[in-house]
Amino acid sequence: MFKRVKENVWSFPYLVPALIVLLAVTGYPVVVGIINSFYKFDLSDIITNERKFVGLDNFIKLFADDRFLNALYITTIYTVVSVILSLIIGVLLALLIERPFPGKNIVRSLLLVPMVMAPAATGIIWKNFFFGPEHGIINNFLKIFGISGPGWLTSYPWALISVIILETVFSIPLVMIVIDAGLMSIPNSVIEAAKIDGANYYRQVLHIKIPMIRSSFLMVLIFRISTSFRSFDFIYSTTMGGPGTNTETLGLYIYNLAIRILKISYASSASTIMGIIIGSVTFILLVYVMRAGGERFWSK
Amino acid sequence: MVKIKVINIFRYLAILIALILSLLPVFVVILNSFKSPAELQKLSMSFFFKPTLDNYIDIVRECEFLFQLKNTLFMVIVTVSLSAIIGIPAAYSLSRAKILFKNWIMFFVLLVRFLPYIMFIIPLFILMTRLGISGTQFSLFLTMMMIPLPITIWLMKGFFDDIPVDVEEAAYIDGSSRFGAFLRIVIPSATPGIAAIIVLSTIFTWNQLLIPLIMAGSESRTVIIGLLQFIGGETCFARVGLMSAWIVGIIVPAIIISLIVNKYMVKGFTQGVD
């Protein structure tokens, strides 16, 4: 025991600075945020540090708060639809660019562009140039076919559909490169063996490639769920939650509660619930990944 | 044979459509950033016009673009290098030493990347307000550390795990200290990994909206926050040309970086997820 401590004591100065900063910016807020959820105070009370313990009051109120339940519902739809779409299209794109073709590297690099653009900037570009009801590119394009398009960001249910499209377009590249890397790691001999056994391309994809990229698929799924669930930028820069509360996701509602409505403790409770939901979803999926053979992930 | 060719044509066609859809927004915004107000009155997709640099000149003159660009660069450089300086040794120790609660530390680092940022930001905002330092550069930079630091620790641990221990051990036998071996042997062999984390952290910090939205004051506002003045009702409101130039100023540097160091970025994204 003592020997083990002595052998590893060098690691302290390496580890401690990062751990302190990490705990200060993430550990501390998680704990304080959970504690705050049981109190009642608003922004003006912060300076005077006046606060009242109210127990589970905030949580009870939240589950009777239509706007919160609506945000939870919108966030779920937003996450589920954009995750499914981005996974399907991302995997298809990865399969499309898998086999070598002239200019493959530059094409792959260019396909990543939507991912590196600031989401807020992307949102504003689409809002101004694409989604406009009269001069927007989409509706002008539809006009060619004699279809008069809707006010994309201002009408139900198109506003939600539009922000889901933005989220999907933004996340396809991530799925594509992760799956692409997974596909490239499949040993050539496996594919050759399948070909000798007479498996055609579709059978190779279905029975060999997809099963062999399962762990990268699950990891990208977890990342996609968590980023879509907390997505804020696209909605803030396009609809601001409108029309009405049609596109108000949890992230945006909590932001509004804390910064606009100034009910800070209520916002804390809502963000605690949000954290619990996404924390447990990702935890369950992570356990599943580990069981599915992603051990290398933890303990290498 | 003919059948294979037909399939290939469809394949290239699909790739071409994906490329067009990915790049169209960039193309449109660049095009519009060179148009004069009169030109912008017309339909948004006219290709033939006399390009002007007025929009770029105006965002610098009227909308304080350079000031906000300077703030953003300063923020990115400080937070990304600080998290590299403290995060890389931490990742190294997590990779090499037997540390108590090691798996818990790694689990926490990963969990941080999954939890909603707003959950961390609200309590920090309360704290900064109580301390009277909300809106300062310090509070913004400290809060921003939650983006690059977990990426750095998580990715670098993976990269260090892939570097064999033998070479370091040979160095100890030759009388090198732990830190000496870390600096002279481990760091140089981890440069691709370090490049990957720097690219990733830079892009995420540069693009971040929510943290500066809550934490930045008028003295520390970033270009992303500056962009919002075009949708809110401030001085530069509703001037599409200026807005386009501003967006170009935000996205083009990120795109150029991503194309130049594409190999490292892909490495970072795939390792980070895997």
Interface residues (C-beta under 8 A of the other chain):
Chain A: R4 E7 N8 W10 S11 F12 P13 Y14 L15 P17 A18 L19 V21 L22 A24 V25 T26 G27 Y28 P29 V30 V32 G33 N36 L43 I46 I47 N49 L93 L96 I97 F101 N105 V107 R108 S109 L110 L111 L112 V113 P114 V116 M117 A118 P119 A120 A121 T122 I124 I125 W126 K127 N128 F129 F130 G132 H135 G136 I137 N140 V169 P173 L174 I177 V178 A181 G182 S215 S216 M219 V220 I222 F223 S226 F229 R230 F232 D233 Y236 S237 L250 G251 I254 Y255 A258 I259 I264 A267 S268 S271 T272 M274 G275 I278 G279 T282 L286 F297 W298 S299 K300
Chain B: R11 Y12 A14 I15 A18 L19 L21 S22 L23 L24 P25 V26 V28 V29 N32 L43 S44 M45 S83 I86 G87 P89 A90 Y92 S93 L94 R96 A97 K98 I99 N103 I105 M106 F108 V109 L110 L111 V112 R113 F114 L115 P116 Y117 I118 M119 F120 I121 I122 P123 L124 F125 I126 L127 T129 R130 L142 T143 M145 M146 L149 P150 I153 G158 D161 R178 I203 W206 N207 L209 L210 L213 I214 I224 L227 L228 F230 I231 V240 M243 I247 I250 I251 A254 I255 I257 S258 L259 N262 M265 V266 F269 T270 V273 D274
